[in-house]
Amino acid sequence: MTTVRPADAGSFTRPAATTERAAERRASRILSLDIVRGVVMVLMAIDHVRLYGGVPTGGDAAHFLTRWVTHFCAPCFVFFAGTGAFFQGRNLGDRSSLSRFLVTRGLFLVVLELTVIRFFWTFNLDFKSFTLAGVIWMLGWCMVLMAALVRMSAKTVGIIGMAVILLQSLIHPLANALPTLGWFWRLIFLGGTVRLGDSGYALEVLYTIIPWIGIMAAGYGFGLIMARDEAERDRLCLRIGLSATALYLVIAIIMIVASPSKEGAPAWMRLLNQNKYRDSQLFVGMTLGPAIALLPLANRARGLVANVFGVFGRVPLFYYVLHILFIHVATLITFRFTNVGAQSSWFASAPYAQVPAAARWSLPELYVVWAVVVALLYYPCRWLAGVKARGGPAWLSYF
C-alpha cells in the first residue's frame, strides 16, 4: 500500500515521518481512499450484472434506484484516480517520473480496453462489428493528458479541472462552428460512432475525454486536501462535499420547478436522473459531493466490511478486468440452469445486452448473481493485494 508522505503542498519532496502517530494518519488516509474505491467497484458490478441480465432501468422505484446507485462509480473512479496520481507523484519523488508513469499506464489501459476487456465483454474476436471506447479507454487517455498537466502545480491542475467541468457545454458551439472535425468532437465530447476511414471498422465512443479529464484533474488537485492533517482534512472534505451537494440540489430543484415534466415522472426521479455522459455538471455534483463528504467516515471505518472494501480498492483495475469475465461466465451459467439457453448474439455488442424480454432477470436474481460474483472476486483480489503489499514486481503498480 502506498504511503502518503507529508510535504509542502506544491512539492514532491519526501521527508521521513517523525512520529508513529503521523505514520498512522498517513496509513488511514490511504485506507479511506481504498475503501471508497472498493465501494465504487462493488457498486459497479451491480450495473454490469444488470446489463447482462437485461434488467431495465426505468419504471418503478426499485429498478430506477438500482441503476441510479451505480452512477457514483465512474465519477469517483476517475476523480480518485487523479488523487492517486497525486500521491504516486509524492512516492516517485519528481514530476518527470510521474509523467512517464502516467503515459505508460494510460497507453496500457487503452490497449487493454481494446483487447482483453473487449473480449471479456463479448467472448468474440469480431472487432469490425463492435469495438467500444469505454471507461478504461477514457481513463487511459485522461492519464496521457494528465502527464502534461502534472508538470504544473497541483493547485493549478485542480483549477483547470474545475474549469473543464463547469465550461464543458461550450464544446457545442465549437463543434457547430467546425463540423468537418465531427470525428474529433465525437471523441472528446459528443460521443457516438467514429468510423475508421473505409476499413469498415468503427469505434463506439461511450466515454469521451471531456468532462472526464476535468474530473481527473480536479481529483489531482484534491490531493492537496488529502495531504493535510486528519482533523483539517476531514473538516475540508465535509465542507467541500456538502457544499457541492447543496449546490446541485438548489440548481436541480430550480430546474424542476421551472420546467414541469410532460411525462409525469415523479419530481424525486427527475432530481436524481441527471445526464451522465455530457453536459453533466449537475451529475458531477450529485455524485462527487456525497462521496467527498463521506470520506471522513471511510477514514474511521474498521472491521471486516472495511477490510473487504479496502482489498478491492487496492487493486481496482485487476478487479475491473476480472469482474467483467466473472459476470459474463456467471450469466451464461445462470441462463443455462434456468433453462433459458442464452444466445451468444445477446452479448455480441455488450454492454448493450440484447436480452429478450421473456428471458430478463428479476431484481432478486440480479442481486443474487451480483453477490456471488463479488464474493468470488474477493479471493483473487486479496491475493494480488497481498503480493503488492509485500513489494511485488514494479509492473503490479499498473493494477
Secondary structure by P-SEA (a helix, b strand, c coil): cbbbbbcccccccccccccaaaaaaaaaaaaaaaaaaaaaaaaaaaaaaaaaacccccccaaaaaaaaaacccaaaaaaaaaaaaaaaaaaaccaaaaaaaaaaaaaaaaaaaacaaaaaacccccccccccccaaaaaaaaaaaaaaaacccaaaaaaaaaaaaaaccaaaaaaaacccaaaaaaaccccccccccccccccccccccaaaaaaaaaaaaacccccccaaaaaaaaaaaaaaaaaaaaaaaaaaaaaccccccccaaaaaaccccccccaaaaaacaaaaaaaaaaaaacccaaaaaaaaaaacaaaaaaaaaaaaaaaaaaaaaaaccccccccccccccccccccccccaaaaaaaaaaaaaaaaaaaaaaaaaaaaccccccccc
